[in-house]
Amino acid sequence: EKMVEKGKAEMEAEKAQFSVYVKFCENTTVGKRRAIEQKVVEMMEKMVEKGKSEAEAEKSQFAVYVKFCENTTVEKRRAIEEATERIDLLTANIDKASSDIDQLTKEIGEADAIIDSTSAEKANATSVRETEAADYAVALKDYTDSINAIGKAMKVLQDQDYSRPQAASLLQLSKLADSKKISPYEATQFLDDFLKGKADESQATSVEASRPHLESLLAEGDVQPVAAGYESQSGGIIGLLEKMEDQFKQERNDLKMDELKKKNAYNTLVVQLDAENADATGDKDRKSQEKARISEQKAQDEGELQETAAGKEEDTKYKKDLEVSWKTKTSEFNSRQKLREEELAAVNQAIEIISGESVAGAASKRLPTLLQTGGATALAQLGSGRTMLRSPSVKKVAQFLQGKADSLQSKDLAALALRVAADPIEKVRQMMQDMVT
């Protein structure tokens, strides 16, 4: 009985001692679990705050990028529109310049034609005038020589007082001169021969025989040579010579007047041709200068057109690339923002899971059962039961986060799930097992 009593007493003492130890374990385990869960919650709350901060920072940064894209797009669109207008204007100017150059080239050619034609006409007129002047000088000399010869012949006839067989030829000569069948030069030659015949009375050859051409003319005349004894002093021959002299003087005057008219006509023509040539030359010079100016401006416009077209092409490409990049980055930004929102929502749900479960309540349901088991068995369960000491909320959160990470394909949630799934109370479990053993 004493042994029984002693055994009962030792059992009661052991129960009392173990009850104290269980109480200690309960307090220690629950406190550690709460501390660990609190650290997990704090870690996730910090992650939430960091995620929100990064989201706002990214929004601000993206807003700056969007503003840049908007301003740049507007600027490039305006530059492209201005370039298009400038290209249209330059193209129109170049087309007009080409047309003007063609027209000026045609007009310059016409001016050249006038210059060439007036120069050629002047040269031709000058050649004709020189020929006319030369002919005039010869004819004038012939008339003057004839008039002088007639004067000499009349003087010879007035001085002589006898008849001459050749005297009748003077009458025939006057008749030929009156009908203009003999030139002043031929008349002069005839009179020279007549005077030579008078000076040399021994000359047997008649004047007609010495001049075959005159002989034939005399033979065709209406007046036949008179017989010897024709009286020169009768005044008939002298009268005819005076008439012929007056005729030659009149013809010489007519010749002079005709020469004067031709000379005046030539001078008038030269003045007109020179004026036309000068006008055409001046017109050509002005239009050549205008053509050069337009050509220079056209070359400048063509250079500017090439530069403007290249700038427009570059701006168009830059604007297109920017819009594509803007669209791509906007899509990526929206995807990141959506993913970040879903990640933060998942973390908040995980926080709610931990915060919504009562760790203390769960421990109070499990720990009293240790008091109803045998000492060694209970201690073994307490010392080796990792599941019993692990926080079910943390495990549940880790599983929840991993599921969200898989569905959202979130690397951040996957990393967080791994950190939460790590055994946070390993040191407590080891300490308790050391105490048992």
Salt bridges, closest charged atoms under 4 A:
GLU54 OE2 - LYS50 NZ 3.99
GLU54 OE1 - ARG340 NH1 3.08
GLU56 OE2 - LYS59 NZ 3.93
GLU58 OE2 - ARG336 NE 2.39
GLU58 OE1 - ARG340 NH2 3.55
ASP100 OD2 - LYS96 NZ 2.84
GLU107 OE1 - LYS287 NZ 2.77
ASP112 OD1 - LYS284 NZ 2.71
GLU132 OE1 - ARG129 NE 3.34
ASP145 OD2 - LYS141 NZ 2.86
ASP159 OD2 - LYS155 NZ 3.35
GLU186 OE2 - HIS213 NE2 3.24
GLU245 OE2 - LYS249 NZ 3.70
GLU251 OE2 - LYS180 NZ 3.91
ASP258 OD2 - LYS262 NZ 3.25
GLU259 OE2 - ARG129 NH1 2.81
ASP274 OD1 - LYS122 NZ 3.00
ASP283 OD1 - ARG286 NH2 3.78
ASP283 OD2 - LYS287 NZ 3.07
GLU290 OE2 - ARG293 NH2 2.64
GLU302 OE2 - LYS298 NZ 2.71
GLU304 OE2 - ARG86 NE 2.80
ASP315 OD1 - LYS76 NZ 3.05
ASP321 OD2 - LYS317 NZ 2.94
GLU323 OE2 - LYS319 NZ 2.74
GLU357 OE2 - LYS396 NZ 3.65
ASP423 OD2 - ARG386 NH2 2.68
ASP423 OD2 - ARG390 NH2 3.63
GLU426 OE1 - ARG386 NH2 3.34
GLU426 OE2 - ARG429 NH2 2.65
